[in-house]
């Protein structure tokens, strides 16, 4: 039995993938789908794509684009989440600060260099008028690492998806002092060169199965309750999250979205090389608009 390994963060965005994987639609063809959780985020998933420890990863758009430009040979075969990600800006609930204006010089906690929590710090600095060359970072791996760091009242900042951290804010562990949205669709489906060449047709079918499931599930009136129970987030928060979240359900990439992301990353001085959106994708199996 051949295995196709799929890696994603343990968050509510990936529910459609989990459901399709549970069905194991390719067993009759000798292929088992294996889900691998990666709590350390997109930086770690980019590394897994590079070293061959996963075949497919659901990666933050900005993180993969930077890593692709820096040598990752993997390719995008579609968007996963077609709406922006809303990042919460957090500090320890024990910290005396309570507003962004007090936080300019404090370090950022990040899951990994090259991750979304790292790259979004530069976008936040640009928005707030902070000097990006003076930003300081501490690697804490994942959300559990942030929890541990926030046991200390020393002020440090942590960017993470706002509804994932909402239970920690409600419990008085984290203090959310602001938000910052991505100016691009937030998650892409990325595959390695090897799996793309050996199982192109299976990848297309799998991607389209996930798209079909996502389209169906969002019409289910019980869906908010299901997500709430599965991920331990209040149903009222899930309903608010759903109002601002759109799963991709069609095999279409709007070139403008990728072009805009590249432009912003270059403007932040996070990427150096000149690339086009075609350098990022496999246009044999994606409809470009």
N, C-alpha and C positions, 0 to 999 in steps of 0.2 A: 504494500500500500504506500503510495507516494503522498507526502504531506506538503500542503501549501500553508505557510505560516503567516499569520496576519497580526500585526501589532498596533495597539492603540492605547491611549490613556484610559484609566478606569473611571470614565465619566459618562454622563447621560447622552452626550453627542453620539456615542457609538452604539447605542441600543439597536439600531437596525442591523448592524453587522453581527452583533451577538445572536440575534434571532435567525438570520440566514445561516450562520455557521452552525447553529444548533440543529438545523434541518439536514445538514450534511448532504447537499444536493448532488454531489459528484461521486458518492461512494460506488455506484455501479460502474463508474469509469476508472475505479482504482485510485481515487484521489480523496484524501481526508483533509478537511479544513481545520486548522489549529489556531485558536485565539491565544495571543500572548499579551498580557497587560504590561505596560511600561509606565510606572508612576513618575519617572524622572522627566517625562515630557519629550518634546520634539528633538532636542539636542541628542538625547540618547537614542531615539528612533532613527535619526539620520546616521548615527554610528552603526546601528544594527543593519541598516541597508547597505552601508559600505562594507561591513565585514561579513555579510552573508548570513547573519543569524536570524534574519527575517526575509520574507519574500515581498510582502506588501505592508505598507505603513500608512497610517492616517495622521498626517503631519501638518503642523501649522504652516500656512502658505509662505509667510515671510522667512521662516526658519529653513524650509527646504530650498527656497530660491537661493538664499545665501550659500547653503551647503552645496547645492548643485554647481554654482558658479565657482566654488572652491574645490571642485573635483569629484563630487559625488556623481557616479555614472547613472544613477537611477532616473526614472522619468515619471512625470505626471500623466495619469490616464483619465483624470476627471476631477472635478470638485467633489468634496464630501459635504461640507456645509457652505452654502452659497450666500450666507449673510455674515455680517461682521461678528467678531467675538468682543464681548464687553468685559474688559479686564477691571477687576476691583483693585484699588490701591489700598494696601493694608499696612498697618503697624500693630505692634503689640497693644492689647487693651491696657497693659500696665504702663505704657509710655505716657508721659504727661502731654505730649503734643496732640493736637486735635484737628489741624488743618494743613493742607499742602504748603502753605506759605512758610511753615516752620520746618520743612523737611529738605530744603535744597541741598544741604551738605551731608546728609546721612547716607550710609551705604544701602545698596539694593541686595536683597537675598534673591538668588537665582537658582534654578534647578541645574543649569549647565550653561557654559558659554555657547552661544549660538542658538539657544532655546528662545521661545517666545518671551519668557520672563526677562531674559537678557536684552533682546532686541527692542522690546516695547519700552524699556527704560529710556532709550534714546529718543523715541517718539514723544514720551512724556516730557523729557527734558526740553525738547524743542518747543512743545506747547507751552511749557511754563517759563521759558526763557532762561533755563539753567545752562551752564557751560558743559557740553557733552564730554569734553576732554578731561573733566574733573570728576566724572562719575566713578564711584567705587562699588565693587561687587564682592559678594561672598557666596560660594557654592554650597547649597544645602540639600541638593538632590531632588527633593520632592516636597509634597505638602506636609508630610510628617516631620521633615527637617525644619520647615518653617514653624510648625507648632513648637518644636523644641527650642528654636531660637527665640520665639516670642514669650518663652517663660521668663526671659530676662527683660527688664523694662528699658534697657538701652535702646534708643530709637534706631530701628532699621525698617526698610520699606520692602514690601513683597507684592508683586503683581501676579494675580491668578484669576481665573474665570470667576466672576462674582457670585454665581449661584452655587458653584462647587464649594466656595468658602462661606456661603451664607449661614449654614448651621453653626460654624465656628464664631461668626460675628454674633449670632443670636445667643450663643452660649457664653459670650463675654471673654473669649480667648483672643479674638482678632478685633481690631477697630478699623472700619473702612472709612477712609478720609476722602475718597473720590473715585472716579471711574475714568477709563479711557478706552474708546472703541478702536478696533482696527479699521483702517480706511480701505479694506479689501475683504473679499470672501475668505473665511478664516481657516478652513481645512481642505487639504488636497489628498487625493488617493495617489500614492507613489509606489512604484514597483521596480524591482531590480532588473537590470539588463537580462540576466539569465532567465528569470521566470517569464519575462516578456517574450523572449525568443522561443522558449520551449512550450509555453502554454498560453499563447496570445488569445486563442478562441475561448479558453476557460476563463481567463481574466475578464474578457468582455462580458461573458454570460454572468459571471459573479457580480461584477459591478452593476449590471443592469438589474439583477435580482434585488440587490440592495436598494437601488433607486425605486424599483416597483414596491418594495416593502415600505420604504419611507413615505411614498405617495399614499399608500393605503392606510398606514398607521395614523397619520395626522388627521384622517377623517373619522377616526374612532373616538367616540365621546368618552370612553374609559381610559384613553391614552394618558392624560395627565396623572390620574390616580396610579396607573401602572408604573410610570416613571418615578413618581414620588415614593412609592413603596420599594422599588428596586434600588434606588440610589439614596434613600434616607433624606430627602429634601421635602420640605413642606409643599403640599399640593398647590397652595396659593402662589408659592415662589415658582413652581414649575409652570403654572399657567402664565405668569408674567414672563418667564424665560421663553415660552413657546411663542408669545406675541412678537418677539424680536428675532426668532430663529427660523431659518429656512433650510431644510435639507435639499441638496441637489437631487432632482428626480429625472433629469434628462441628460443625454450624452452630448452636451453642448458646452463649450468653453468660449466665453466672450474674451477675445484677445485683449480688449481694453483693460480688463481686470488685472491681467498679468503685467501688461505694459505699465500700468499705473503703479503696481507694487514695486517693479524694478526701479521706476523713476523715484519713488519715495525713498527706497533703500539707498539709492545712489545719493540722493539729496542729504541723507543722514550720514553719508560717508561710511556706510556699512558694507558696501560692495564696491569693487574697483573696476572689474572687467566690464567691457561692453558686450551685452548679450541681447538677443531678441527673445520674444516669448516662445518662438519655435525651438529654441535651444533647451527649453524646459520640459516639453511635452512629447508624446508620441502621436504625431498627427495622422498616423494610419488608422487609429481607432477612436479618434475624437473628432467631432464636428466642430469646426471653428466658425465663430460668428463675428 
